[in-house]
Amino acid sequence: ERETLIKMADTIIAGDVGTALTELDRVLSSGKSAHVSSNDLISYFRDLILIYSLKEKSRDIVVVKDDIYKKMAEQASEKNYADFSLLCCSVISFGWKIGISDDWRIGVLQYSGGGSS
C-alpha cells in the first residue's frame, strides 16, 4: 500500500495529474472508498512533513521499512519542499471535501487547476 502512495505522491509532485488520477481510479476500483483513500493520503503527507521537519529523528515516528523510508525522504527533500508542502495543504483540504461530497475528483481537479477553490 505504501508503494501506491509513493507512486501517487511522485506523480502529483511531478505535476502528472493524469497518472495520479489513473492510479487513484485503480485504487477505488479495487473497492477502497474515497474516504479511506483520502485519509491514507493525508497520513502519508503528514509523514512527509515529519521526515522533512525532524530529519533522522522522524525514523522513530514514521514506522516503515528502510527502503520505503528512503523513498519518502527523497520526496520530502529540500528540492521538493515547496511542491509537497502545497500538496499537503491540498490533500488536507481534499480530505475535508471528501467528507462532504465523497467525490474524490473534486480535490484532484482543484489541485490541478481544473476547478475553483
GUVOSE-137797 format. One record per residue (C-alpha): x, y, z. Coordinates in steps of 0.02 Angstrom, whole numbers. Each point is the difference from the previous one (the first is absolute). Example, Ala and Ser with C-alpha at 12.3 -4.5 7.8 and 13.67 -1.06 7.14 Angstrom:
+--------+--------+--------+
:      X :      Y :      Z :
+--------+--------+--------+
:    615 :   -225 :    390 :
:     69 :    172 :    -33 :
+--------+--------+--------+
# end
This chain:
+--------+--------+--------+
:      X :      Y :      Z :
+--------+--------+--------+
:      0 :      0 :      0 :
:    142 :    122 :     38 :
:     68 :    -32 :   -175 :
:   -165 :     61 :    -71 :
:      7 :    157 :    107 :
:    181 :     31 :    -52 :
:    -47 :    -18 :   -182 :
:   -148 :    118 :     18 :
:    105 :    129 :     93 :
:    138 :    -12 :   -131 :
:   -120 :     29 :   -143 :
:    -88 :    145 :     88 :
:    165 :     83 :     49 :
:     56 :    -18 :   -181 :
:   -160 :     83 :    -57 :
:    -62 :   -158 :    -88 :
:   -179 :     10 :     59 :
:    -60 :   -119 :   -136 :
:    106 :   -143 :     66 :
:    -53 :     41 :    178 :
:   -183 :     -7 :    -52 :
:     29 :   -166 :    -87 :
:     82 :    -71 :    156 :
:   -138 :     67 :    112 :
:   -131 :    -74 :   -116 :
:     89 :   -168 :     12 :
:     -2 :     11 :    191 :
:   -183 :     49 :      6 :
:    -47 :   -135 :   -126 :
:     78 :   -129 :    114 :
:   -133 :     42 :    129 :
:     89 :    126 :    111 :
:   -114 :    147 :     43 :
:     42 :    179 :    -45 :
:     -7 :     44 :    185 :
:    128 :   -132 :     49 :
:    111 :     48 :   -149 :
:      0 :    183 :     49 :
:     42 :    -45 :    181 :
:    145 :   -107 :    -62 :
:     66 :    146 :   -103 :
:    -18 :    120 :    145 :
:     97 :   -119 :    113 :
:    132 :    -25 :   -133 :
:     29 :    187 :    -23 :
:      2 :     22 :    189 :
:    143 :   -125 :      3 :
:     90 :    101 :   -136 :
:    -16 :    156 :    107 :
:     72 :    -95 :    149 :
:    145 :    -65 :   -105 :
:     37 :    173 :    -68 :
:    -14 :     86 :    169 :
:     84 :   -127 :    113 :
:    123 :    -79 :   -123 :
:     73 :   -162 :     74 :
:    -95 :     25 :    164 :
:   -159 :    -37 :    -99 :
:     60 :   -180 :    -21 :
:    -71 :    -41 :    172 :
:   -171 :     72 :    -47 :
:    -20 :    -52 :   -182 :
:      0 :   -189 :     14 :
:     32 :    -73 :   -173 :
:    130 :   -113 :    -80 :
:    170 :     79 :    -35 :
:    -24 :      3 :   -190 :
:   -170 :     86 :     18 :
:     73 :    127 :    122 :
:    139 :     40 :   -123 :
:   -127 :     34 :   -139 :
:   -104 :    107 :    116 :
:    155 :     98 :     55 :
:     37 :     36 :   -184 :
:   -177 :     66 :    -23 :
:     17 :    107 :    158 :
:    165 :     75 :    -57 :
:     40 :    185 :     -7 :
:    -17 :      1 :   -190 :
:   -179 :    -66 :     12 :
:    -52 :     97 :    155 :
:   -103 :    134 :    -87 :
:    -91 :   -130 :   -103 :
:    -38 :   -123 :    138 :
:    -47 :    134 :    128 :
:   -127 :     69 :   -124 :
:    -59 :   -178 :    -28 :
:    -21 :    -26 :    187 :
:   -116 :    149 :     10 :
:    -94 :    -58 :   -154 :
:    -17 :   -179 :     63 :
:    -62 :     57 :    170 :
:   -125 :    116 :    -83 :
:    -47 :   -143 :   -116 :
:    -30 :   -110 :    152 :
:   -124 :    124 :     71 :
:    -91 :     12 :   -166 :
:     -4 :   -189 :    -17 :
:    -92 :     -7 :    165 :
:   -133 :    114 :    -71 :
:    -13 :    -51 :   -183 :
:     81 :   -174 :     -5 :
:     57 :     45 :   -176 :
:    190 :    -18 :     -8 :
:      8 :     85 :   -171 :
:    -41 :    169 :     80 :
:    161 :      7 :    101 :
:    112 :    -62 :   -142 :
:    -77 :    121 :   -125 :
:     20 :    144 :    120 :
:    183 :    -42 :     30 :
:     34 :    -16 :   -187 :
:    -77 :    170 :    -35 :
:   -152 :    -79 :    -82 :
:   -128 :     66 :    125 :
:    -33 :    146 :    112 :
:     43 :      4 :    185 :
+--------+--------+--------+
# end
